Amino acid sequence: MKYESSWINDDVRMFRDNVRAFIAKEFVPQQARWRAQHGPDADDWLRAARAGLLLSDVPEAYGGGGGTFAHECVVLEELARAGVHFGSQVHTTVAHYILAYGTEEQKRRWLPRMGRGELVGAIAMTEPGAGSDLQAIQTLARREGDEYVISGSKTFITNGMRAGLVCVAARTNPKAVGMRAISLIVVETDGLAGYRAGRPLEKVGMQQQDTCELFFDSVRVPAANLLGPIEGRGFAQLMEQLPYERLQIAVGAVAMAEQAVEITTRYVKERKAFGKPLFDLQNTRFKLAECKTRAQVGRVFLDSCIERYLAGRLDETSTAMAKYWLTEMQCRIVDECVQLHGGYGYMTEYPIARMWADARVQRIYAGSNEIMKELIAWSL
Ligand SMILES: Cc1cc2nc3c(=O)[nH]c(=O)nc-3n(C[C@H](O)[C@H](O)[C@H](O)COP(=O)(O)OP(=O)(O)OC[C@H]3O[C@@H](n4cnc5c(N)ncnc54)[C@H](O)[C@@H]3O)c2cc1C
């Protein structure tokens, strides 16, 4: 009997059918255009919202889909399988920050518009001088009466060009050292004086997803946009929420690895060399057997993480293991599959070539895999 994840039930299965059909019809045909213009259109966000792809695991009372993390996994898996990089993952992550730390007023002000796709979310932690070492960020949010005045710059920000709502990690206490210096402040960007998104960054892969620099030149936002009741909680909030984002990344990693095995199996059964399909060569079968085994081992570990997350019992060490190990597995499998495609595997018109370029960053962002190993080592 074929293995099926235990977190899938009839409701989730039905949701998957709808999400898959929507992506195939509405998003797949647009990929070349998105790549050329470095991101989807505003209208694509609205349509994704209507199809239930945004905030799937946020309560309906706040404009979300009212599902569980299982529904979010379906969205992530279906996007990964279709090779569509859309930015909904970061968008949903931002919603989770607001859900976890926002006041009732903040949740009602921002989440429904995010759920409708009218307000696109971004999270701005990384700076030119601070990536892995988040405590070193220099963006300053100075309190002046009822406002924060934000100055600094951020880089590599997903959804940056389109974002109407940016969750900014900034130093609210320049004198404090370490983690208590940082707070999260939500910035509504529409018509905001002193705020500017830079040009789209030229990436090796994931060109359909917008990534850019953000500049804050004495940007004024209401002090009421602070997330959480007091300043200085930002670093702790990031540490609490980053596991959600890392698990999202692991979900996409396994889905892409499985898809790579599937399309490569089809390819080698059709492509002939020395008068017979590549699949008849023992090396090809063995390589694919290894890849399929690795992907399934990864799937079982991922499913255990998803089940524990759904039950509220997933620990940070396991999340770091999932992000680290499953993205390494993804890159290894995709690379083997490129090899099995021969020269065609290096041509961008072939999905496997794009997967290869897209996969690489999974080991870098949301905390590099070296940082994941540090986190895992803390448990030793
Ligand atoms: C496509 C893309 C999208 C992104 N989206 C976002 C986003 O939406 N929001 C956001 O805030 N950021 C985003 N990032 C930034 C990403 O999270 C950072 O690139 C990442 O955290 C690494 O930081 P860095 O690039 O400054 O590398 P560095 O921190 O300079 O690291 C360089 C190398 O040193 C290693 N290293 C660093 N510290 C240690 C250590 N203590 N022990 C061992 N090795 C170490 C790293 O693992 C890495 O291999 C994105 C990046 C990319 C490429």
The ligand as an SDF file (V2000), in Angstrom:
LIG
                    3D

 53 58  0  0  0  0  0  0  0  0999 V2000
   16.2240   34.5520   -1.8020 C   0  0  0  0  0  0  0  0  0  0  0  0
   16.3680   35.0380   -0.3980 C   0  0  0  0  0  0  0  0  0  0  0  0
   15.2400   35.4390    0.3100 C   0  0  0  0  0  0  0  0  0  0  0  0
   15.3680   35.9420    1.6050 C   0  0  0  0  0  0  0  0  0  0  0  0
   14.2510   36.4240    2.2470 N   0  0  0  0  0  0  0  0  0  0  0  0
   14.4280   37.0900    3.4220 C   0  0  0  0  0  0  0  0  0  0  0  0
   13.3290   37.7780    4.0270 C   0  0  0  0  0  0  0  0  0  0  0  0
   12.1810   37.7470    3.5290 O   0  0  0  0  0  0  0  0  0  0  0  0
   13.5540   38.4540    5.1850 N   0  0  0  0  0  0  0  0  0  0  0  0
   14.7880   38.4990    5.7680 C   0  0  0  0  0  0  0  0  0  0  0  0
   14.9200   39.1510    6.8030 O   0  0  0  0  0  0  0  0  0  0  0  0
   15.8390   37.8660    5.2250 N   0  0  0  0  0  0  0  0  0  0  0  0
   15.6900   37.1610    4.0650 C   0  0  0  0  0  0  0  0  0  0  0  0
   16.7620   36.5350    3.4900 N   0  0  0  0  0  0  0  0  0  0  0  0
   18.0640   36.6050    4.1510 C   0  0  0  0  0  0  0  0  0  0  0  0
   18.5470   35.2700    4.7160 C   0  0  0  0  0  0  0  0  0  0  0  0
   17.7820   34.9020    5.8270 O   0  0  0  0  0  0  0  0  0  0  0  0
   20.0450   35.4480    5.0460 C   0  0  0  0  0  0  0  0  0  0  0  0
   20.7190   35.4880    3.7970 O   0  0  0  0  0  0  0  0  0  0  0  0
   20.5990   34.3300    5.9100 C   0  0  0  0  0  0  0  0  0  0  0  0
   20.0810   34.4100    7.2060 O   0  0  0  0  0  0  0  0  0  0  0  0
   22.1310   34.3550    5.9860 C   0  0  0  0  0  0  0  0  0  0  0  0
   22.5930   35.6420    6.3080 O   0  0  0  0  0  0  0  0  0  0  0  0
   23.7440   36.3320    5.3940 P   0  0  0  0  0  0  0  0  0  0  0  0
   23.3220   36.2140    3.9880 O   0  0  0  0  0  0  0  0  0  0  0  0
   24.0350   37.6670    5.9420 O   0  0  0  0  0  0  0  0  0  0  0  0
   25.0040   35.4030    5.5660 O   0  0  0  0  0  0  0  0  0  0  0  0
   26.1400   35.4250    6.7900 P   0  0  0  0  0  0  0  0  0  0  0  0
   25.4040   35.5960    8.0510 O   0  0  0  0  0  0  0  0  0  0  0  0
   27.1200   36.4580    6.3850 O   0  0  0  0  0  0  0  0  0  0  0  0
   26.7050   34.0170    6.6500 O   0  0  0  0  0  0  0  0  0  0  0  0
   27.6790   33.6270    5.6680 C   0  0  0  0  0  0  0  0  0  0  0  0
   28.1040   32.1840    5.9270 C   0  0  0  0  0  0  0  0  0  0  0  0
   28.6760   32.0730    7.2400 O   0  0  0  0  0  0  0  0  0  0  0  0
   27.9990   31.0740    7.9660 C   0  0  0  0  0  0  0  0  0  0  0  0
   27.8930   31.4310    9.3760 N   0  0  0  0  0  0  0  0  0  0  0  0
   27.4610   32.6040    9.9030 C   0  0  0  0  0  0  0  0  0  0  0  0
   27.4460   32.5330   11.2420 N   0  0  0  0  0  0  0  0  0  0  0  0
   27.8600   31.2840   11.5710 C   0  0  0  0  0  0  0  0  0  0  0  0
   28.0600   30.5820   12.8080 C   0  0  0  0  0  0  0  0  0  0  0  0
   27.8120   31.1430   13.9890 N   0  0  0  0  0  0  0  0  0  0  0  0
   28.5380   29.3160   12.7500 N   0  0  0  0  0  0  0  0  0  0  0  0
   28.7880   28.7200   11.5670 C   0  0  0  0  0  0  0  0  0  0  0  0
   28.6210   29.3260   10.3810 N   0  0  0  0  0  0  0  0  0  0  0  0
   28.1500   30.5780   10.3750 C   0  0  0  0  0  0  0  0  0  0  0  0
   26.6120   31.0060    7.3390 C   0  0  0  0  0  0  0  0  0  0  0  0
   26.0020   29.7550    7.5920 O   0  0  0  0  0  0  0  0  0  0  0  0
   26.9360   31.2040    5.8850 C   0  0  0  0  0  0  0  0  0  0  0  0
   27.3340   29.9830    5.3230 O   0  0  0  0  0  0  0  0  0  0  0  0
   16.6550   35.9920    2.2210 C   0  0  0  0  0  0  0  0  0  0  0  0
   17.7670   35.5340    1.5110 C   0  0  0  0  0  0  0  0  0  0  0  0
   17.6480   35.0850    0.2340 C   0  0  0  0  0  0  0  0  0  0  0  0
   18.8950   34.6710   -0.5090 C   0  0  0  0  0  0  0  0  0  0  0  0
  1  2  1  0
  2  3  1  0
  2 52  2  0
  3  4  2  0
  4  5  1  0
  4 50  1  0
  5  6  2  0
  6  7  1  0
  6 13  1  0
  7  8  2  0
  7  9  1  0
  9 10  1  0
 10 11  2  0
 10 12  1  0
 12 13  2  0
 13 14  1  0
 14 15  1  0
 14 50  1  0
 15 16  1  0
 16 17  1  0
 16 18  1  0
 18 19  1  0
 18 20  1  0
 20 21  1  0
 20 22  1  0
 22 23  1  0
 23 24  1  0
 24 25  2  0
 24 26  1  0
 24 27  1  0
 27 28  1  0
 28 29  2  0
 28 30  1  0
 28 31  1  0
 31 32  1  0
 32 33  1  0
 33 34  1  0
 33 48  1  0
 34 35  1  0
 35 36  1  0
 35 46  1  0
 36 37  1  0
 36 45  1  0
 37 38  2  0
 38 39  1  0
 39 40  1  0
 39 45  2  0
 40 41  1  0
 40 42  2  0
 42 43  1  0
 43 44  2  0
 44 45  1  0
 46 47  1  0
 46 48  1  0
 48 49  1  0
 50 51  2  0
 51 52  1  0
 52 53  1  0
M  END
$$$$
